[in-house]
Amino acid sequence: MKTALSASRRRPLAAAISGILAAGLLLGGTPAQAAHPSSSDALAKPTARADKQAPLIDASSADGERFRASGRLIGGLSSSTTCTATLVSATNPSPSAKALILTNGHCVRDTMKTNEVIVNEPAPHGWSFTPAYFHDNIAEHRTFPVRNVAYATMKDTDIAVLELQATYKDLAELRVAPRTVSADRPASGQALRAAHAPSVGVDPDEQFLRLSVCRVTASPVALHEHTWLWKDVARTDCLGVSGGSSGGPVTTADGNRLVALINTVSTPGYLGCGLGRPCEGSASGLAVPQDNTAYAIPVDAVASCLDSMGLQLDKSGCRLDPGEQVDVTSSGQETQSHTPHGPARWDAHITPVDTAQHKYAAFKSGPFGVVDCTDPLGYTRPRRLPADGLDYTHILPTRDNLYVLCVAGGPDDNAGRWGKSFHHPSYAFARVDNTPPTASPEINIEDSDADYWVRPLFLPWEITRYEIKYGPTTTTDCNDVDGYRPYRKVPVTLPKAGAPWTVCLVGYDNADNATPPANFAVPSES
């Protein structure tokens, strides 16, 4: 069936996003938890907002005092993109030092690549931070411009440290004192408090800091979403997390220690694994979480790099990735294990960032969440790395799972002398998927004067494209492979004068696994 209707082929993950207004990370201002189809687009199955809203924090409450350092961040690629951020410092910062705020990396740019690290870049005009962002102290709100992106990445973690134009003394005049960042990580079963300012699915006059009292349900977990691979993540049952919550501080139950940041949530209405639907890695395959499962990124690596002068990537013991490893690009393909061209293969390209330090490259691979890329054990013997790079095209495993290719660059052919090369290796990933979609095709039928308009419903991430045929009911057989063609996101117009019609659909996932043919009567027999 799959071969007759459409030859299986490797499909980059990005291809699935075209034509679907997809949910994503917890950015506010852009619809992070809603899919609203346009008239020219194929419909995407509607998504739901968070089931329950967390209660607003009163400025004068104990939690209001605990979270005065947190507030609304305006940044990202749009002036309407909102996140949550927190004023932070090492112990006893200089009052005259530029103030630092901590948030998610995707609040800086949600298009960051798998291995991208940003260090010391000017912030775009219009970025700002408003601390003590409570619903009942609006007259006290004061906004501070963001001056610089000191650090941001979505490699291994989802962290950004931003520098304000204001100093710590300026913030202190508003009774806003910086939080210290804990060197501890959240542990399974640990009670938490999470402050965040959701803006998606929340009335405009209620988009202020809210409090989730929750617990860690598993830690650490390996988490994959879209093109990003995160490790040591905490799964939580925090409620009310939606767009705008990103970067919200997660503390211990007493509110004293900042241990993590809200990162992403499993969007209701989406299926499988993809943007807006993170999945956990394991030896047996990607695990799909329950709806509204919220995840938190530990901040202990940030703590290791702070001192009284600010963020210091060259500080002894600093564990943030400085962005100095080889550059690895790949399609992030989702593929069946066997394609018309033979066994599925890696499609990674590796180039040196520093031609003196990256004369050679070593490789190893394994299931996401299982393989430890920082362990030198298991890497291949180093291969010469030309200045224009080399391709890695080894055969992928055949078992369904997400696989990671670990790549480390070094100065010579003796990896035993490479030292820090394995501390922050680079990655490629590929998903092997031989399993047909768990969802069945769906359509929307609209009655329009003399015609019926028919649109298939995309069901991300189980059905991301369709093949379609249609005709008079008496002569149309959906089990006959002849006549199917790709659906191009243009509604099918069927004259009422020719009814009844039969519409046939075969849905495909990103790896080109097919559903059985689905038969729809137009007008609907219901």
QUILIN-V858402 format. One record per residue. RES is the residue in one small letter. SS is DSSP state (helix for helix, strand for strand, loop for the rest). PSI is psi in whole degrees, 0 to 359 (NA if undefined). BURIAL is 1 if it has 24 or more other C-alpha atoms within 12 Angstrom, else 0. Layout:
# QUILIN-V858402
res:RES ss:SS psi:PSI burial:BURIAL
res:RES ss:SS psi:PSI burial:BURIAL
This chain:
# QUILIN-V858402
res:m ss:loop psi:312 burial:0
res:k ss:helix psi:320 burial:1
res:t ss:helix psi:321 burial:0
res:a ss:helix psi:321 burial:0
res:l ss:helix psi:322 burial:1
res:s ss:loop psi:125 burial:1
res:a ss:loop psi:132 burial:0
res:s ss:loop psi:144 burial:1
res:r ss:loop psi:162 burial:1
res:r ss:loop psi:139 burial:1
res:r ss:strand psi:123 burial:1
res:p ss:strand psi:148 burial:1
res:l ss:helix psi:324 burial:1
res:a ss:helix psi:332 burial:1
res:a ss:helix psi:331 burial:0
res:a ss:helix psi:338 burial:1
res:i ss:helix psi:332 burial:1
res:s ss:loop psi:127 burial:0
res:g ss:loop psi:357 burial:1
res:i ss:loop psi:123 burial:1
res:l ss:loop psi:89 burial:1
res:a ss:loop psi:149 burial:1
res:a ss:loop psi:157 burial:1
res:g ss:loop psi:217 burial:1
res:l ss:loop psi:180 burial:1
res:l ss:loop psi:52 burial:1
res:l ss:loop psi:135 burial:1
res:g ss:strand psi:161 burial:1
res:g ss:loop psi:322 burial:1
res:t ss:loop psi:149 burial:1
res:p ss:loop psi:84 burial:1
res:a ss:loop psi:339 burial:1
res:q ss:loop psi:29 burial:1
res:a ss:loop psi:142 burial:1
res:a ss:loop psi:112 burial:1
res:h ss:loop psi:104 burial:0
res:p ss:loop psi:144 burial:1
res:s ss:loop psi:167 burial:0
res:s ss:loop psi:336 burial:0
res:s ss:loop psi:355 burial:0
res:d ss:loop psi:156 burial:0
res:a ss:loop psi:148 burial:1
res:l ss:strand psi:142 burial:1
res:a ss:strand psi:145 burial:1
res:k ss:loop psi:130 burial:1
res:p ss:loop psi:149 burial:1
res:t ss:loop psi:162 burial:1
res:a ss:loop psi:154 burial:1
res:r ss:loop psi:175 burial:1
res:a ss:loop psi:141 burial:1
res:d ss:loop psi:322 burial:0
res:k ss:loop psi:140 burial:0
res:q ss:loop psi:138 burial:1
res:a ss:loop psi:150 burial:1
res:p ss:strand psi:147 burial:1
res:l ss:strand psi:148 burial:1
res:i ss:loop psi:130 burial:1
res:d ss:loop psi:136 burial:1
res:a ss:loop psi:326 burial:1
res:s ss:loop psi:358 burial:0
res:s ss:loop psi:171 burial:0
res:a ss:helix psi:321 burial:0
res:d ss:helix psi:329 burial:1
res:g ss:helix psi:321 burial:1
res:e ss:helix psi:320 burial:1
res:r ss:helix psi:324 burial:1
res:f ss:loop psi:27 burial:1
res:r ss:loop psi:335 burial:1
res:a ss:loop psi:353 burial:1
res:s ss:strand psi:156 burial:1
res:g ss:strand psi:197 burial:1
res:r ss:strand psi:129 burial:1
res:l ss:strand psi:128 burial:1
res:i ss:strand psi:121 burial:1
res:g ss:loop psi:213 burial:1
res:g ss:loop psi:203 burial:1
res:l ss:loop psi:353 burial:1
res:s ss:loop psi:145 burial:0
res:s ss:loop psi:348 burial:0
res:s ss:loop psi:4 burial:1
res:t ss:loop psi:126 burial:1
res:t ss:strand psi:146 burial:1
res:c ss:strand psi:185 burial:1
res:t ss:strand psi:142 burial:1
res:a ss:strand psi:166 burial:1
res:t ss:strand psi:134 burial:1
res:l ss:strand psi:127 burial:1
res:v ss:strand psi:163 burial:1
res:s ss:strand psi:169 burial:1
res:a ss:loop psi:176 burial:1
res:t ss:loop psi:136 burial:0
res:n ss:loop psi:61 burial:0
res:p ss:loop psi:156 burial:1
res:s ss:loop psi:129 burial:0
res:p ss:loop psi:332 burial:1
res:s ss:loop psi:356 burial:0
res:a ss:loop psi:147 burial:1
res:k ss:strand psi:134 burial:1
res:a ss:strand psi:145 burial:1
res:l ss:strand psi:140 burial:1
res:i ss:strand psi:150 burial:1
res:l ss:strand psi:132 burial:1
res:t ss:strand psi:192 burial:1
res:n ss:loop psi:152 burial:1
res:g ss:helix psi:323 burial:1
res:h ss:helix psi:350 burial:1
res:c ss:helix psi:339 burial:1
res:v ss:loop psi:310 burial:1
res:r ss:loop psi:114 burial:1
res:d ss:loop psi:9 burial:1
res:t ss:loop psi:13 burial:0
res:m ss:loop psi:145 burial:1
res:k ss:loop psi:171 burial:1
res:t ss:loop psi:318 burial:1
res:n ss:loop psi:13 burial:1
res:e ss:loop psi:138 burial:1
res:v ss:strand psi:128 burial:1
res:i ss:strand psi:129 burial:1
res:v ss:strand psi:122 burial:1
res:n ss:strand psi:66 burial:0
res:e ss:strand psi:142 burial:0
res:p ss:strand psi:141 burial:0
res:a ss:loop psi:143 burial:1
res:p ss:loop psi:154 burial:0
res:h ss:loop psi:138 burial:0
res:g ss:loop psi:349 burial:1
res:w ss:loop psi:141 burial:1
res:s ss:strand psi:163 burial:1
res:f ss:strand psi:131 burial:1
res:t ss:strand psi:105 burial:1
res:p ss:strand psi:173 burial:1
res:a ss:loop psi:52 burial:1
res:y ss:loop psi:72 burial:1
res:f ss:loop psi:160 burial:1
res:h ss:loop psi:338 burial:1
res:d ss:loop psi:19 burial:0
res:n ss:loop psi:34 burial:0
res:i ss:helix psi:326 burial:0
res:a ss:helix psi:339 burial:0
res:e ss:helix psi:350 burial:0
res:h ss:loop psi:133 burial:1
res:r ss:loop psi:133 burial:1
res:t ss:strand psi:135 burial:1
res:f ss:strand psi:130 burial:1
res:p ss:strand psi:145 burial:1
res:v ss:strand psi:129 burial:1
res:r ss:strand psi:320 burial:1
res:n ss:strand psi:145 burial:1
res:v ss:strand psi:99 burial:1
res:a ss:strand psi:322 burial:1
res:y ss:strand psi:142 burial:1
res:a ss:strand psi:140 burial:1
res:t ss:strand psi:158 burial:1
res:m ss:loop psi:19 burial:1
res:k ss:loop psi:118 burial:1
res:d ss:strand psi:327 burial:1
res:t ss:loop psi:183 burial:1
res:d ss:loop psi:79 burial:1
res:i ss:strand psi:142 burial:1
res:a ss:strand psi:139 burial:1
res:v ss:strand psi:119 burial:1
res:l ss:strand psi:145 burial:1
res:e ss:strand psi:128 burial:1
res:l ss:strand psi:161 burial:1
res:q ss:strand psi:335 burial:1
res:a ss:strand psi:161 burial:1
res:t ss:strand psi:171 burial:1
res:y ss:helix psi:328 burial:1
res:k ss:helix psi:319 burial:0
res:d ss:helix psi:319 burial:1
res:l ss:helix psi:325 burial:1
res:a ss:helix psi:330 burial:0
res:e ss:loop psi:342 burial:0
res:l ss:loop psi:14 burial:0
res:r ss:loop psi:35 burial:0
res:v ss:loop psi:107 burial:1
res:a ss:loop psi:145 burial:1
res:p ss:loop psi:148 burial:1
res:r ss:strand psi:143 burial:1
res:t ss:strand psi:148 burial:1
res:v ss:strand psi:128 burial:1
res:s ss:loop psi:144 burial:1
res:a ss:loop psi:359 burial:0
res:d ss:loop psi:154 burial:0
res:r ss:loop psi:153 burial:1
res:p ss:loop psi:141 burial:1
res:a ss:loop psi:153 burial:1
res:s ss:loop psi:134 burial:0
res:g ss:loop psi:352 burial:0
res:q ss:loop psi:138 burial:1
res:a ss:strand psi:144 burial:1
res:l ss:strand psi:161 burial:1
res:r ss:strand psi:132 burial:1
res:a ss:strand psi:124 burial:1
res:a ss:strand psi:136 burial:1
res:h ss:strand psi:156 burial:1
res:a ss:loop psi:78 burial:1
res:p ss:loop psi:146 burial:1
res:s ss:loop psi:344 burial:1
res:v ss:loop psi:126 burial:1
res:g ss:loop psi:13 burial:1
res:v ss:loop psi:137 burial:1
res:d ss:loop psi:142 burial:0
res:p ss:helix psi:325 burial:0
res:d ss:helix psi:9 burial:0
res:e ss:helix psi:18 burial:0
res:q ss:loop psi:66 burial:1
res:f ss:loop psi:180 burial:1
res:l ss:loop psi:133 burial:1
res:r ss:strand psi:164 burial:1
res:l ss:strand psi:127 burial:1
res:s ss:strand psi:123 burial:1
res:v ss:strand psi:117 burial:1
res:c ss:strand psi:194 burial:1
res:r ss:strand psi:152 burial:1
res:v ss:strand psi:123 burial:1
res:t ss:strand psi:342 burial:1
res:a ss:strand psi:139 burial:1
res:s ss:strand psi:136 burial:1
res:p ss:strand psi:153 burial:1
res:v ss:strand psi:154 burial:1
res:a ss:strand psi:130 burial:1
res:l ss:strand psi:134 burial:1
res:h ss:strand psi:129 burial:1
res:e ss:strand psi:125 burial:1
res:h ss:loop psi:248 burial:1
res:t ss:loop psi:14 burial:1
res:w ss:strand psi:145 burial:1
res:l ss:strand psi:115 burial:1
res:w ss:strand psi:144 burial:1
res:k ss:strand psi:162 burial:1
res:d ss:strand psi:34 burial:1
res:v ss:strand psi:150 burial:1
res:a ss:strand psi:125 burial:1
res:r ss:strand psi:135 burial:1
res:t ss:strand psi:170 burial:1
res:d ss:loop psi:26 burial:1
res:c ss:loop psi:135 burial:1
res:l ss:loop psi:163 burial:1
res:g ss:loop psi:17 burial:1
res:v ss:loop psi:119 burial:1
res:s ss:loop psi:186 burial:1
res:g ss:loop psi:134 burial:1
res:g ss:loop psi:342 burial:1
res:s ss:loop psi:341 burial:1
res:s ss:loop psi:135 burial:1
res:g ss:loop psi:0 burial:1
res:g ss:loop psi:138 burial:1
res:p ss:strand psi:136 burial:1
res:v ss:strand psi:121 burial:1
res:t ss:strand psi:172 burial:1
res:t ss:strand psi:168 burial:1
res:a ss:loop psi:329 burial:1
res:d ss:loop psi:357 burial:0
res:g ss:loop psi:5 burial:1
res:n ss:loop psi:329 burial:0
res:r ss:loop psi:124 burial:1
res:l ss:strand psi:110 burial:1
res:v ss:strand psi:344 burial:1
res:a ss:strand psi:174 burial:1
res:l ss:strand psi:141 burial:1
res:i ss:strand psi:136 burial:1
res:n ss:strand psi:304 burial:1
res:t ss:strand psi:173 burial:1
res:v ss:strand psi:153 burial:1
res:s ss:loop psi:108 burial:1
res:t ss:loop psi:125 burial:1
res:p ss:loop psi:143 burial:1
res:g ss:loop psi:343 burial:1
res:y ss:loop psi:156 burial:1
res:l ss:loop psi:158 burial:1
res:g ss:loop psi:215 burial:1
res:c ss:loop psi:132 burial:1
res:g ss:strand psi:193 burial:1
res:l ss:loop psi:126 burial:1
res:g ss:loop psi:359 burial:1
res:r ss:strand psi:72 burial:1
res:p ss:loop psi:150 burial:1
res:c ss:strand psi:153 burial:1
res:e ss:strand psi:139 burial:1
res:g ss:loop psi:147 burial:1
res:s ss:loop psi:171 burial:1
res:a ss:loop psi:332 burial:0
res:s ss:loop psi:359 burial:0
res:g ss:loop psi:175 burial:1
res:l ss:loop psi:132 burial:1
res:a ss:strand psi:126 burial:1
res:v ss:strand psi:122 burial:1
res:p ss:loop psi:168 burial:1
res:q ss:loop psi:157 burial:1
res:d ss:loop psi:145 burial:1
res:n ss:loop psi:17 burial:1
res:t ss:loop psi:123 burial:1
res:a ss:strand psi:144 burial:1
res:y ss:strand psi:151 burial:1
res:a ss:strand psi:138 burial:1
res:i ss:strand psi:123 burial:1
res:p ss:strand psi:153 burial:1
res:v ss:loop psi:17 burial:1
res:d ss:helix psi:329 burial:1
res:a ss:helix psi:325 burial:1
res:v ss:helix psi:318 burial:1
res:a ss:helix psi:326 burial:1
res:s ss:loop psi:349 burial:1
res:c ss:loop psi:2 burial:1
res:l ss:strand psi:139 burial:1
res:d ss:strand psi:187 burial:1
res:s ss:loop psi:344 burial:1
res:m ss:loop psi:356 burial:0
res:g ss:strand psi:212 burial:1
res:l ss:strand psi:124 burial:1
res:q ss:loop psi:101 burial:1
res:l ss:loop psi:339 burial:1
res:d ss:loop psi:9 burial:0
res:k ss:loop psi:139 burial:0
res:s ss:loop psi:127 burial:0
res:g ss:loop psi:357 burial:0
res:c ss:loop psi:130 burial:0
res:r ss:loop psi:8 burial:1
res:l ss:loop psi:143 burial:1
res:d ss:loop psi:121 burial:1
res:p ss:loop psi:356 burial:1
res:g ss:loop psi:36 burial:1
res:e ss:loop psi:8 burial:1
res:q ss:loop psi:177 burial:1
res:v ss:loop psi:157 burial:1
res:d ss:strand psi:128 burial:1
res:v ss:strand psi:126 burial:1
res:t ss:strand psi:144 burial:1
res:s ss:loop psi:168 burial:1
res:s ss:loop psi:346 burial:1
res:g ss:loop psi:41 burial:1
res:q ss:strand psi:149 burial:1
res:e ss:strand psi:126 burial:1
res:t ss:strand psi:150 burial:1
res:q ss:loop psi:159 burial:1
res:s ss:loop psi:338 burial:1
res:h ss:strand psi:131 burial:1
res:t ss:strand psi:169 burial:1
res:p ss:loop psi:343 burial:0
res:h ss:loop psi:5 burial:0
res:g ss:strand psi:196 burial:0
res:p ss:strand psi:143 burial:0
res:a ss:loop psi:143 burial:1
res:r ss:strand psi:158 burial:1
res:w ss:loop psi:149 burial:1
res:d ss:loop psi:42 burial:1
res:a ss:strand psi:145 burial:1
res:h ss:strand psi:128 burial:1
res:i ss:strand psi:129 burial:1
res:t ss:strand psi:149 burial:1
res:p ss:loop psi:141 burial:1
res:v ss:loop psi:323 burial:1
res:d ss:loop psi:109 burial:0
res:t ss:loop psi:338 burial:1
res:a ss:loop psi:322 burial:0
res:q ss:loop psi:344 burial:1
res:h ss:loop psi:58 burial:1
res:k ss:loop psi:341 burial:1
res:y ss:strand psi:160 burial:1
res:a ss:strand psi:143 burial:1
res:a ss:strand psi:154 burial:1
res:f ss:strand psi:150 burial:1
res:k ss:strand psi:162 burial:1
res:s ss:strand psi:164 burial:1
res:g ss:strand psi:179 burial:1
res:p ss:strand psi:141 burial:1
res:f ss:loop psi:134 burial:1
res:g ss:loop psi:352 burial:1
res:v ss:loop psi:309 burial:1
res:v ss:loop psi:136 burial:1
res:d ss:loop psi:103 burial:1
res:c ss:loop psi:343 burial:1
res:t ss:loop psi:352 burial:1
res:d ss:loop psi:118 burial:1
res:p ss:loop psi:338 burial:1
res:l ss:loop psi:130 burial:0
res:g ss:loop psi:352 burial:0
res:y ss:loop psi:151 burial:1
res:t ss:loop psi:168 burial:0
res:r ss:loop psi:142 burial:0
res:p ss:loop psi:140 burial:1
res:r ss:strand psi:145 burial:1
res:r ss:strand psi:134 burial:1
res:l ss:loop psi:102 burial:1
res:p ss:loop psi:161 burial:0
res:a ss:loop psi:328 burial:0
res:d ss:loop psi:6 burial:0
res:g ss:loop psi:178 burial:1
res:l ss:strand psi:157 burial:1
res:d ss:strand psi:141 burial:1
res:y ss:strand psi:112 burial:1
res:t ss:loop psi:31 burial:0
res:h ss:loop psi:158 burial:0
res:i ss:strand psi:137 burial:0
res:l ss:loop psi:156 burial:1
res:p ss:loop psi:160 burial:1
res:t ss:loop psi:344 burial:1
res:r ss:loop psi:140 burial:1
res:d ss:loop psi:124 burial:1
res:n ss:strand psi:171 burial:1
res:l ss:strand psi:127 burial:1
res:y ss:strand psi:144 burial:1
res:v ss:strand psi:134 burial:1
res:l ss:strand psi:119 burial:1
res:c ss:strand psi:132 burial:1
res:v ss:strand psi:125 burial:1
res:a ss:strand psi:137 burial:1
res:g ss:strand psi:148 burial:1
res:g ss:strand psi:171 burial:1
res:p ss:loop psi:346 burial:1
res:d ss:loop psi:187 burial:1
res:d ss:loop psi:15 burial:0
res:n ss:loop psi:95 burial:0
res:a ss:helix psi:340 burial:1
res:g ss:helix psi:344 burial:0
res:r ss:helix psi:8 burial:0
res:w ss:loop psi:341 burial:1
res:g ss:helix psi:250 burial:0
res:k ss:helix psi:358 burial:0
res:s ss:helix psi:331 burial:1
res:f ss:helix psi:358 burial:1
res:h ss:loop psi:322 burial:1
res:h ss:loop psi:66 burial:1
res:p ss:loop psi:165 burial:1
res:s ss:strand psi:168 burial:1
res:y ss:strand psi:152 burial:1
res:a ss:strand psi:161 burial:1
res:f ss:strand psi:156 burial:1
res:a ss:strand psi:142 burial:1
res:r ss:strand psi:125 burial:1
res:v ss:strand psi:123 burial:1
res:d ss:loop psi:109 burial:1
res:n ss:loop psi:12 burial:1
res:t ss:loop psi:126 burial:1
res:p ss:loop psi:157 burial:1
res:p ss:loop psi:144 burial:1
res:t ss:loop psi:346 burial:0
res:a ss:loop psi:159 burial:1
res:s ss:loop psi:150 burial:1
res:p ss:loop psi:146 burial:1
res:e ss:strand psi:154 burial:1
res:i ss:strand psi:161 burial:1
res:n ss:strand psi:128 burial:1
res:i ss:strand psi:123 burial:1
res:e ss:strand psi:129 burial:0
res:d ss:strand psi:115 burial:0
res:s ss:strand psi:94 burial:0
res:d ss:loop psi:250 burial:0
res:a ss:loop psi:1 burial:0
res:d ss:strand psi:164 burial:0
res:y ss:strand psi:134 burial:1
res:w ss:strand psi:127 burial:1
res:v ss:strand psi:126 burial:1
res:r ss:strand psi:124 burial:1
res:p ss:strand psi:149 burial:1
res:l ss:strand psi:119 burial:1
res:f ss:strand psi:143 burial:1
res:l ss:strand psi:74 burial:1
res:p ss:loop psi:137 burial:1
res:w ss:loop psi:30 burial:1
res:e ss:loop psi:323 burial:1
res:i ss:strand psi:113 burial:1
res:t ss:loop psi:357 burial:1
res:r ss:strand psi:165 burial:1
res:y ss:strand psi:155 burial:1
res:e ss:strand psi:143 burial:1
res:i ss:strand psi:149 burial:1
res:k ss:strand psi:161 burial:1
res:y ss:strand psi:159 burial:1
res:g ss:strand psi:181 burial:1
res:p ss:strand psi:141 burial:1
res:t ss:helix psi:324 burial:0
res:t ss:helix psi:340 burial:0
res:t ss:helix psi:6 burial:0
res:t ss:loop psi:121 burial:1
res:d ss:loop psi:112 burial:1
res:c ss:loop psi:339 burial:1
res:n ss:loop psi:352 burial:0
res:d ss:loop psi:121 burial:0
res:v ss:loop psi:342 burial:0
res:d ss:loop psi:141 burial:0
res:g ss:loop psi:349 burial:0
res:y ss:loop psi:145 burial:1
res:r ss:strand psi:160 burial:0
res:p ss:strand psi:140 burial:0
res:y ss:loop psi:124 burial:1
res:r ss:loop psi:22 burial:0
res:k ss:loop psi:12 burial:1
res:v ss:loop psi:124 burial:0
res:p ss:loop psi:142 burial:1
res:v ss:strand psi:128 burial:1
res:t ss:strand psi:120 burial:1
res:l ss:strand psi:116 burial:1
res:p ss:strand psi:137 burial:0
res:k ss:helix psi:331 burial:0
res:a ss:helix psi:336 burial:0
res:g ss:helix psi:0 burial:0
res:a ss:loop psi:154 burial:0
res:p ss:loop psi:148 burial:1
res:w ss:strand psi:157 burial:1
res:t ss:strand psi:129 burial:1
res:v ss:strand psi:128 burial:1
res:c ss:strand psi:133 burial:1
res:l ss:strand psi:140 burial:1
res:v ss:strand psi:122 burial:1
res:g ss:strand psi:151 burial:1
res:y ss:strand psi:147 burial:1
res:d ss:loop psi:186 burial:1
res:n ss:loop psi:339 burial:1
res:a ss:loop psi:8 burial:1
res:d ss:loop psi:24 burial:1
res:n ss:loop psi:139 burial:1
res:a ss:strand psi:150 burial:1
res:t ss:loop psi:163 burial:1
res:p ss:loop psi:156 burial:1
res:p ss:loop psi:139 burial:1
res:a ss:strand psi:139 burial:1
res:n ss:strand psi:125 burial:1
res:f ss:strand psi:133 burial:1
res:a ss:strand psi:135 burial:1
res:v ss:strand psi:116 burial:1
res:p ss:loop psi:161 burial:1
res:s ss:loop psi:139 burial:0
res:e ss:loop psi:348 burial:0
res:s ss:loop psi:NA burial:0
